[in-house]
Amino acid sequence: MTAHCAFINMVAEAVDVAEVDQNLTIEILSECGLTSVLTNENKMNIIQSIIVHDAIGKPKILLDQLREGFSALGFLKKMEEYKPLFKPLFVKDDGNVSGEEVVNILNFPSSMEENETATHNFLKAFYIMPVRRFYASS
């Protein structure tokens, strides 16, 4: 994002965008999935597209990957089944739910491969340990 901010400033301040480093322009437009050629006429549209990509696109990509990961592990089905329990983990609300409650409703296979076991342990630690660290530091 920092490189994008510097690039946005460079383009916005440029009297002629032909003076902006072309390799950097190609790199950043490519990172943002933009196929337009930067011109003086479209520079504001390009800047807006980069901002939208950084503010919405990147987080959405990460959330989509998180959803795919949950789905691959079978957690998405449980999250949909127990929406009221999982909602506070993803939507700011006044209700409280503990990581231990989340782990208790998840059913893991009795037989797992090594990488599945590692993922299982990571998820348990992810949901339970931050809660314990928070109360330990209070």
Backbone bond lengths (Angstrom), bond angles and torsions (degrees), N, CA, C in turn:
res aa  C-N    CA-C-N  psi(-1)  N-CA   C-N-CA  omega(-1)  CA-C   N-CA-C  phi
1 M - - - 1.453 - - 1.520 110.70 -
2 T 1.336 118.08 -38.20 1.457 121.00 -178.94 1.521 110.75 -61.28
3 A 1.340 116.64 -42.95 1.461 119.87 177.43 1.513 110.27 -62.39
4 H 1.304 116.61 -37.52 1.458 120.19 179.30 1.527 110.80 -67.28
5 C 1.323 118.33 -39.10 1.468 121.29 178.54 1.527 110.36 -62.71
6 A 1.313 116.13 -44.17 1.462 120.00 178.94 1.526 110.22 -63.48
7 F 1.339 116.08 -40.90 1.459 120.56 178.97 1.526 110.40 -65.14
8 I 1.319 116.96 -44.12 1.464 121.15 178.97 1.526 110.36 -58.85
9 N 1.320 116.80 -45.17 1.470 120.52 178.06 1.523 111.33 -61.92
10 M 1.333 116.03 -42.49 1.453 121.47 -179.70 1.536 110.64 -60.94
11 V 1.329 116.05 -45.57 1.468 120.65 -179.57 1.526 110.53 -67.99
12 A 1.316 116.92 -44.07 1.467 120.59 -178.56 1.523 111.92 -61.65
13 E 1.318 116.45 -37.11 1.463 120.76 -177.57 1.519 113.47 -84.87
14 A 1.328 117.41 -15.40 1.464 120.98 -176.80 1.527 110.97 -70.16
15 V 1.329 115.67 129.94 1.454 120.45 174.47 1.524 108.37 -72.22
16 D 1.345 115.08 -38.73 1.464 121.24 177.33 1.527 107.34 -130.01
17 V 1.331 117.71 116.95 1.467 121.12 -176.38 1.525 112.38 -66.97
18 A 1.320 118.13 -12.50 1.464 121.04 175.96 1.532 110.50 -64.45
19 E 1.332 116.45 -20.52 1.466 121.28 178.71 1.531 112.32 -79.58
20 V 1.326 118.06 -15.03 1.467 122.33 179.77 1.525 108.33 -74.62
21 D 1.318 116.64 140.51 1.469 122.63 -179.59 1.534 110.19 -51.82
22 Q 1.322 116.99 116.27 1.465 121.71 -175.64 1.525 112.43 -67.39
23 N 1.341 117.62 -36.96 1.472 119.60 178.36 1.519 111.25 -64.70
24 L 1.317 116.42 -41.98 1.462 120.95 177.49 1.526 110.04 -64.75
25 T 1.323 116.54 -41.29 1.467 120.78 178.93 1.523 110.57 -59.89
26 I 1.313 117.09 -48.56 1.470 121.46 179.82 1.519 110.55 -61.36
27 E 1.326 116.78 -43.34 1.465 121.61 -179.26 1.528 111.23 -61.19
28 I 1.311 117.45 -48.56 1.463 120.78 -176.41 1.526 111.08 -71.42
29 L 1.316 117.89 -42.27 1.467 119.25 177.73 1.521 110.50 -61.78
30 S 1.320 116.71 -38.11 1.465 121.17 177.91 1.526 111.21 -65.97
31 E 1.327 117.47 -44.29 1.472 121.83 178.03 1.522 111.11 -57.54
32 C 1.315 115.98 -34.81 1.473 121.34 -177.31 1.524 112.39 -89.89
33 G 1.329 116.63 0.42 1.456 120.18 179.21 1.517 113.71 73.71
34 L 1.308 116.79 23.28 1.465 120.90 -179.32 1.526 109.40 -94.53
35 T 1.320 115.91 135.63 1.465 120.34 -178.41 1.523 112.21 -110.38
36 S 1.316 117.09 -0.03 1.472 121.13 179.48 1.520 110.31 -74.73
37 V 1.311 114.57 156.11 1.457 121.36 172.89 1.525 106.69 -92.60
38 L 1.320 116.44 132.34 1.461 120.94 -179.66 1.525 109.68 -70.24
39 T 1.318 115.67 122.55 1.465 121.48 176.15 1.525 108.39 -130.54
40 N 1.326 115.58 168.44 1.465 119.61 177.09 1.528 110.54 -63.53
41 E 1.326 116.62 -31.64 1.458 120.74 -177.51 1.534 112.44 -73.46
42 N 1.332 117.19 -33.09 1.474 118.94 -175.06 1.522 113.83 -108.80
43 K 1.325 117.13 10.81 1.471 118.72 -174.16 1.529 112.60 -61.15
44 M 1.331 118.74 -36.00 1.470 119.42 179.09 1.535 110.81 -69.14
45 N 1.331 117.29 -37.31 1.465 120.18 175.93 1.524 111.26 -64.42
46 I 1.324 116.59 -39.64 1.473 121.16 177.86 1.532 109.36 -64.75
47 I 1.316 117.42 -45.08 1.466 121.03 178.79 1.525 110.12 -59.88
48 Q 1.324 117.53 -45.67 1.465 120.97 178.66 1.526 111.08 -61.22
49 S 1.329 116.93 -41.08 1.466 120.63 180.00 1.520 111.70 -64.62
50 I 1.321 117.17 -38.91 1.474 120.80 178.07 1.522 110.11 -65.92
51 I 1.318 116.53 -42.09 1.473 120.35 179.11 1.524 110.51 -63.75
52 V 1.329 116.93 -44.39 1.467 120.41 178.26 1.526 110.06 -61.53
53 H 1.327 116.49 -42.51 1.467 120.07 178.60 1.526 111.02 -59.23
54 D 1.321 116.60 -46.95 1.466 120.47 -177.55 1.523 112.56 -70.62
55 A 1.330 117.21 -37.15 1.461 120.43 -175.57 1.523 112.98 -83.44
56 I 1.328 117.29 -33.21 1.460 120.16 -175.70 1.525 111.85 -117.12
57 G 1.321 116.04 -47.76 1.466 120.80 -174.36 1.512 114.23 -60.26
58 K 1.322 117.23 -52.79 1.472 120.17 -178.56 1.526 112.51 -60.11
59 P 1.343 118.50 -50.65 1.475 117.54 178.43 1.529 112.47 -60.59
60 K 1.335 117.39 -36.83 1.455 120.10 179.59 1.521 111.01 -65.03
61 I 1.313 116.76 -40.00 1.470 120.50 177.43 1.523 109.66 -59.85
62 L 1.319 116.96 -45.36 1.467 120.67 179.57 1.521 111.27 -64.14
63 L 1.327 116.77 -41.95 1.465 119.64 178.56 1.524 111.52 -66.07
64 D 1.333 117.20 -38.16 1.466 120.57 176.45 1.522 110.76 -62.93
65 Q 1.334 116.71 -40.75 1.464 120.29 178.26 1.525 110.81 -66.26
66 L 1.319 117.08 -39.11 1.460 121.13 177.05 1.525 109.77 -62.13
67 R 1.329 116.66 -44.05 1.463 121.39 178.29 1.526 110.94 -61.32
68 E 1.335 117.18 -44.75 1.462 120.82 178.17 1.526 111.01 -61.25
69 G 1.322 116.40 -40.56 1.461 120.60 178.29 1.521 111.58 -63.95
70 F 1.333 115.99 -45.46 1.463 119.52 176.65 1.525 110.94 -60.42
71 S 1.323 116.35 -39.84 1.464 120.80 -179.97 1.525 110.70 -65.48
72 A 1.314 116.73 -44.55 1.467 120.98 -179.23 1.525 111.76 -62.00
73 L 1.316 116.16 -32.02 1.461 120.65 -179.45 1.530 113.25 -89.99
74 G 1.325 116.44 -2.84 1.459 120.60 179.92 1.515 114.22 85.31
75 F 1.340 117.49 3.12 1.463 120.33 -178.36 1.517 112.26 -77.72
76 L 1.323 117.26 -29.72 1.460 119.82 -178.44 1.523 110.62 -59.98
77 K 1.315 116.33 -41.04 1.462 120.68 178.55 1.537 110.17 -60.74
78 K 1.333 116.43 -43.43 1.474 120.58 178.58 1.530 110.61 -66.90
79 M 1.321 115.94 -38.43 1.463 119.33 179.89 1.521 110.34 -64.52
80 E 1.326 116.62 -37.64 1.465 119.70 177.53 1.525 110.88 -72.09
81 E 1.323 116.51 -34.40 1.461 121.48 179.86 1.526 111.44 -69.59
82 Y 1.321 116.57 -37.10 1.468 122.26 -177.22 1.533 110.60 -115.66
83 K 1.311 117.14 50.54 1.470 121.57 -177.49 1.520 113.67 -51.53
84 P 1.326 118.95 -45.70 1.470 117.99 -178.87 1.533 113.23 -60.94
85 L 1.320 117.11 -31.29 1.461 120.02 -179.84 1.526 111.71 -75.37
86 F 1.321 116.76 -38.86 1.459 120.66 -176.80 1.528 113.96 -85.48
87 K 1.309 117.16 -23.53 1.460 120.94 -175.53 1.534 112.78 -52.24
88 P 1.321 119.93 -46.14 1.468 119.46 -178.97 1.536 114.04 -63.20
89 L 1.323 117.18 -19.79 1.463 118.83 177.69 1.525 112.07 -75.43
90 F 1.330 116.58 -21.53 1.455 120.52 -175.59 1.522 113.57 -120.53
91 V 1.326 117.36 -14.26 1.457 121.92 -179.53 1.519 107.81 -127.97
92 K 1.335 116.92 126.09 1.464 120.24 -179.59 1.525 109.17 -61.82
93 D 1.297 114.70 126.42 1.459 121.00 -176.70 1.525 107.22 -151.15
94 D 1.296 116.19 165.07 1.457 119.93 179.06 1.521 112.80 -80.63
95 G 1.328 117.41 -18.81 1.465 121.20 -179.06 1.518 111.13 -70.13
96 N 1.314 116.92 153.86 1.458 121.95 179.27 1.521 110.07 -115.53
97 V 1.317 115.79 140.03 1.456 122.14 172.91 1.524 106.48 -139.36
98 S 1.295 115.88 140.45 1.460 118.78 -178.30 1.524 110.00 -95.84
99 G 1.310 114.84 156.78 1.458 120.27 175.81 1.513 111.23 -62.17
100 E 1.322 117.02 -33.80 1.463 120.44 178.71 1.524 111.21 -63.61
101 E 1.336 117.51 -37.60 1.468 120.31 176.94 1.519 110.79 -63.14
102 V 1.315 116.27 -39.34 1.467 120.47 178.68 1.520 110.00 -63.76
103 V 1.316 116.69 -49.32 1.469 120.62 -178.67 1.528 110.71 -61.39
104 N 1.315 117.69 -36.56 1.466 120.64 -177.92 1.520 113.87 -65.40
105 I 1.330 118.44 -27.14 1.468 118.38 179.85 1.526 112.62 -89.26
106 L 1.330 117.08 -11.09 1.460 119.59 179.53 1.522 109.98 -81.63
107 N 1.320 115.35 134.60 1.465 120.89 177.47 1.517 109.00 -107.19
108 F 1.317 115.25 114.98 1.451 119.88 178.49 1.530 108.80 -97.48
109 P 1.330 117.16 146.60 1.466 118.86 177.98 1.525 110.36 -60.25
110 S 1.316 116.52 148.86 1.467 119.31 -179.61 1.525 111.01 -72.14
111 S 1.312 117.06 -26.93 1.455 121.40 178.88 1.522 108.70 -117.91
112 M 1.326 115.74 119.66 1.463 120.19 -179.03 1.514 109.98 -133.13
113 E 1.340 115.28 152.02 1.460 120.41 174.25 1.524 108.28 -75.44
114 E 1.314 115.90 169.60 1.465 121.06 -175.39 1.528 111.99 -58.48
115 N 1.347 117.22 -44.86 1.460 119.05 -178.54 1.533 111.30 -68.72
116 E 1.338 117.71 -31.92 1.461 121.19 176.74 1.526 110.36 -68.70
117 T 1.315 116.57 -40.05 1.463 120.89 177.66 1.525 110.02 -63.84
118 A 1.324 116.21 -41.24 1.466 120.24 179.02 1.533 110.12 -62.65
119 T 1.345 116.44 -42.59 1.457 120.50 178.00 1.526 110.73 -63.82
120 H 1.321 116.04 -42.73 1.469 121.94 177.88 1.528 110.31 -57.07
121 N 1.325 116.60 -48.61 1.466 120.95 -179.05 1.529 111.48 -65.83
122 F 1.329 115.61 -38.20 1.461 119.55 178.13 1.526 110.55 -62.41
123 L 1.337 116.66 -46.31 1.466 120.19 -179.83 1.523 111.53 -62.52
124 K 1.315 117.03 -41.88 1.465 119.36 177.99 1.530 109.95 -61.07
125 A 1.321 116.01 -44.94 1.465 119.61 179.53 1.527 110.35 -65.08
126 F 1.326 116.77 -38.78 1.463 121.62 -179.60 1.522 111.16 -61.72
127 Y 1.323 117.00 -42.44 1.464 120.64 -177.30 1.523 113.37 -82.12
128 I 1.311 118.11 -32.27 1.464 120.69 -173.05 1.530 112.53 -95.92
129 M 1.317 118.05 -46.06 1.461 120.93 -172.29 1.525 114.24 -61.81
130 P 1.349 120.70 -42.37 1.467 117.85 179.67 1.521 112.68 -59.49
131 V 1.315 116.84 -34.75 1.465 120.31 178.97 1.519 109.37 -65.80
132 R 1.310 117.30 -46.28 1.475 120.46 179.68 1.511 111.34 -64.72
133 R 1.369 118.10 -40.51 1.460 120.85 178.75 1.519 110.77 -64.15
134 F 1.349 116.68 -38.26 1.453 120.30 -179.97 1.525 110.36 -62.69
135 Y 1.349 117.01 -47.86 1.456 119.43 -178.24 1.522 111.84 -71.80
136 A 1.328 117.68 -29.11 1.460 120.49 178.82 1.534 110.28 -69.53
137 S 1.346 116.96 -32.50 1.454 119.60 -177.75 1.522 112.47 -85.43
138 S 1.323 118.14 -11.47 1.482 121.23 -178.42 1.494 111.70 -76.11
